[in-house]
Amino acid sequence: MKPERLNRITVEAGKCGGRPCIRGQRMRVTDVLELLAAGASFDEILNDYPFLEREDILAVLDYAAHQTDHVVLQAP
């Protein structure tokens, strides 16, 4: 993970309900994750959304990995 990539992920009150977006655009992190989960390739995403850059997609993956990297406690 490259921590500097996380700077591409922005959260602004009033934009996309305060959800994490890519570089202040109205493209949410979850939108890109859903495209990837549906089987879209980087090239397909970049062709369909020309304002995105490859580093944006990598930033989304870094962000998601960072958000899920915490201890989960389970009741005995």
MODELLER restraints for C-alpha pairs under 7 A, 6 or more apart:
rsr = mdl.restraints
at = mdl.atoms
rsr.add(forms.Gaussian(group=physical.xy_distance, feature=features.Distance(at['CA:1:A'], at['CA:62:A']), mean=5.76, stdev=0.5))
rsr.add(forms.Gaussian(group=physical.xy_distance, feature=features.Distance(at['CA:5:A'], at['CA:59:A']), mean=5.12, stdev=0.5))
rsr.add(forms.Gaussian(group=physical.xy_distance, feature=features.Distance(at['CA:6:A'], at['CA:59:A']), mean=5.71, stdev=0.5))
rsr.add(forms.Gaussian(group=physical.xy_distance, feature=features.Distance(at['CA:6:A'], at['CA:63:A']), mean=6.28, stdev=0.5))
rsr.add(forms.Gaussian(group=physical.xy_distance, feature=features.Distance(at['CA:8:A'], at['CA:22:A']), mean=5.79, stdev=0.5))
rsr.add(forms.Gaussian(group=physical.xy_distance, feature=features.Distance(at['CA:8:A'], at['CA:23:A']), mean=4.98, stdev=0.5))
rsr.add(forms.Gaussian(group=physical.xy_distance, feature=features.Distance(at['CA:8:A'], at['CA:56:A']), mean=6.55, stdev=0.5))
rsr.add(forms.Gaussian(group=physical.xy_distance, feature=features.Distance(at['CA:8:A'], at['CA:59:A']), mean=6.53, stdev=0.5))
rsr.add(forms.Gaussian(group=physical.xy_distance, feature=features.Distance(at['CA:9:A'], at['CA:20:A']), mean=6.20, stdev=0.5))
rsr.add(forms.Gaussian(group=physical.xy_distance, feature=features.Distance(at['CA:9:A'], at['CA:21:A']), mean=5.58, stdev=0.5))
rsr.add(forms.Gaussian(group=physical.xy_distance, feature=features.Distance(at['CA:9:A'], at['CA:22:A']), mean=4.83, stdev=0.5))
rsr.add(forms.Gaussian(group=physical.xy_distance, feature=features.Distance(at['CA:9:A'], at['CA:23:A']), mean=5.74, stdev=0.5))
rsr.add(forms.Gaussian(group=physical.xy_distance, feature=features.Distance(at['CA:10:A'], at['CA:20:A']), mean=5.55, stdev=0.5))
rsr.add(forms.Gaussian(group=physical.xy_distance, feature=features.Distance(at['CA:10:A'], at['CA:21:A']), mean=5.26, stdev=0.5))
rsr.add(forms.Gaussian(group=physical.xy_distance, feature=features.Distance(at['CA:10:A'], at['CA:22:A']), mean=6.04, stdev=0.5))
rsr.add(forms.Gaussian(group=physical.xy_distance, feature=features.Distance(at['CA:10:A'], at['CA:23:A']), mean=5.81, stdev=0.5))
rsr.add(forms.Gaussian(group=physical.xy_distance, feature=features.Distance(at['CA:10:A'], at['CA:24:A']), mean=5.73, stdev=0.5))
rsr.add(forms.Gaussian(group=physical.xy_distance, feature=features.Distance(at['CA:11:A'], at['CA:18:A']), mean=5.74, stdev=0.5))
rsr.add(forms.Gaussian(group=physical.xy_distance, feature=features.Distance(at['CA:11:A'], at['CA:19:A']), mean=5.94, stdev=0.5))
rsr.add(forms.Gaussian(group=physical.xy_distance, feature=features.Distance(at['CA:11:A'], at['CA:20:A']), mean=4.78, stdev=0.5))
rsr.add(forms.Gaussian(group=physical.xy_distance, feature=features.Distance(at['CA:11:A'], at['CA:21:A']), mean=6.17, stdev=0.5))
rsr.add(forms.Gaussian(group=physical.xy_distance, feature=features.Distance(at['CA:12:A'], at['CA:18:A']), mean=5.39, stdev=0.5))
rsr.add(forms.Gaussian(group=physical.xy_distance, feature=features.Distance(at['CA:16:A'], at['CA:26:A']), mean=6.47, stdev=0.5))
rsr.add(forms.Gaussian(group=physical.xy_distance, feature=features.Distance(at['CA:19:A'], at['CA:28:A']), mean=6.83, stdev=0.5))
rsr.add(forms.Gaussian(group=physical.xy_distance, feature=features.Distance(at['CA:20:A'], at['CA:28:A']), mean=5.79, stdev=0.5))
rsr.add(forms.Gaussian(group=physical.xy_distance, feature=features.Distance(at['CA:20:A'], at['CA:29:A']), mean=5.78, stdev=0.5))
rsr.add(forms.Gaussian(group=physical.xy_distance, feature=features.Distance(at['CA:21:A'], at['CA:27:A']), mean=5.46, stdev=0.5))
rsr.add(forms.Gaussian(group=physical.xy_distance, feature=features.Distance(at['CA:21:A'], at['CA:28:A']), mean=4.08, stdev=0.5))
rsr.add(forms.Gaussian(group=physical.xy_distance, feature=features.Distance(at['CA:21:A'], at['CA:29:A']), mean=5.33, stdev=0.5))
rsr.add(forms.Gaussian(group=physical.xy_distance, feature=features.Distance(at['CA:22:A'], at['CA:28:A']), mean=6.24, stdev=0.5))
rsr.add(forms.Gaussian(group=physical.xy_distance, feature=features.Distance(at['CA:22:A'], at['CA:29:A']), mean=6.55, stdev=0.5))
rsr.add(forms.Gaussian(group=physical.xy_distance, feature=features.Distance(at['CA:22:A'], at['CA:56:A']), mean=6.68, stdev=0.5))
rsr.add(forms.Gaussian(group=physical.xy_distance, feature=features.Distance(at['CA:29:A'], at['CA:60:A']), mean=5.72, stdev=0.5))
rsr.add(forms.Gaussian(group=physical.xy_distance, feature=features.Distance(at['CA:46:A'], at['CA:52:A']), mean=5.93, stdev=0.5))
rsr.add(forms.Gaussian(group=physical.xy_distance, feature=features.Distance(at['CA:46:A'], at['CA:53:A']), mean=6.65, stdev=0.5))
